[in-house]
Amino acid sequence: MKKRKIVIITLLLIGVLLLGGILYNLFLVKTANISMLKESWNLDIPIPNKEIEVFDTQDSINGDGQSYFIQEFSEKNFKKVFNLKGGIVVSKDNINEIEKYIDKFKRDSVNINKSNKNKIEEDFKKYKLEVKKDDKYIYKRNYENYVVLIIKKDEQKLYSLIWNQ
């Protein structure tokens, strides 16, 4: 009876540890892009409800590559995103400039990743990014690296385009 009790307690402990490890890894995956935006670009983004990684070519040891991901937020957290420091409201005066940033990212991503050209083009078509008046954007540049964030008010989503070279 005593051995049985020890076996049950041991199995429960192993189960709790496994579950804890799985949940911890899920948390790390869910917050990886948020951590990168904070550390590299000083952008304090809350944890999203959902994240779609459209593509990520940053698999070299030094972090070179491109990322395109979309994050969806609760209403409360989206207010924080929409009010991020440095956010500029999209207007008829600046919409062409923003579209140029996006087009440059698309064009350069395809050109530098020729082996994945078709997949990247398909990804951009599937997860099309259209900027509208009253959305917000943030553009930051650091040498050859840059980030373009489009904050879509009507969708409560953040579209992130990141270029690291």
N, C-alpha and C positions, 0 to 999 in steps of 0.2 A: 504494500500500500504506500509506504514511504517512497519507494523508488518510482512508483507511478506518479506521485505528486511532484517529484523532482523533474521527471520527464515532461510533464504538462507545463510546469513553470518555465522550464528551459525552452520548450517549443513556443510558448507565449512570448517570452523575452526575445527569441530569435525573430518571431513574426513582427513584434513592435519595432525592432531594430531595422528589419528589412523595409517595413512601411515607412519608417522615418527617413531612411536613406533614399528611397524612391521619391518621397515628397520633397526632400531637400534638393535632389537633382532637378526635379521639375521646377522648383523655385529658381534655381540657378539659370536654367535655360530661359525661363520667362523673364528674368531680369538682366540677361547678358547685354542686350542692346541698350537698355536703360543705363546700365553701368558704363558702357562705352561712351554714350552721349554725355554723361556726367563727367567722366574722367578726361575725355579728349576735347570736348567742346563746351564744357561748363554749362550744360543744359540740364536742368533739374526736372525730369519727366516722372510723373507718378506711374505706378504699376498699371499696365493696361488689363482690361478684361480679356482681350483676345489679341493675338499677334499673328500676322501672316508674313512669313519670310518669302518674299517674291523671288529674290535670288541673293546669293552671297558668295563672292569669289575671294573673300579674304581668308585664304587658307595657307598663306605663306607664314613663316615664323615671325616675320617683322610686321605682319598685319596689313601688307599691301593688298589692295583689291577694292571691289565695289560692293555695296550693299543697298538693297531696296527692300524696305519692309513697311508694313501698314499696321498701325495699332489702333484698337478701338477701346474707348474708355466709358466708364460710368459717367453720368451727368456731372456729379461732383468733381471727379478727377478731370473731366474734359474742361471744366471751367479753369482749372489750374493750367492745363495745357494751352488753352486759348489765351490766357493772360501771361504767358511766358515772357520774361524780359527780352526785349529785342524783337518781338513780333511786330510785323508791319502789316497793316490792313491792305488787302489787294484792292486796287482801284483801276480805273481806266488808264490812269497815268503810268502805272507800273506793271500792269499785267503782261505786257510784251517782254519786259526785262525778266520776269519770273519764268515765262515760257521759254526764253532763251537758255536759262539755267537748266531747266528740265531737258530740253532738246540736246544741249551739250552733254549732259550726263548720259542720256540714251545713246547718242552717237558715239561718244568715247567708250562707253561700256561695251558696245558691239564691236568697235574697232580693236580694242585691246584684248578681247576674248573671242577671237575669230573661230576657235574650235567650238565654242558654245553659241555662236552668232544666232542660229535659228531659235534655240531655246530662249535666249534673252529677248529676242524680238517678239516671240510668242508670249512671254511673261509680261512684257510691256503692253501688249494688246489685251491680254486677259485682265490685267490689273491697271487699266487705263487711269491716268492721272490728269484730270481736267481742273484747271484753276478757275475759280469764279470770283466775281466781285464780292467783297465782304468776307472771304476767307482770309487767313493770315499766312505769312511766310516768314521764315528766318533763313538767312544766307550767311554762312560764316566761312572764311577762308583762312588757311594757315599754310603758307608756302604753296605747295602743289596740292595740298589736301583741302577738301571743302565738304560742307554739309548743306543740303537744301531740305528744309522742313516745310511742308505744306499742311496747314491746320485747316481741315475741311469742317466748317461750322455746321453745314446741313447734315453731315454724316457722323459727326462726333468722332472723327478719325484723324490720326496724324500719319502723314506719308513722309517717310524719311529716305533721302537719297544721299549716300555717303561715298565719297571718293578718297581713298588713301593711296598715295604713291610715294 
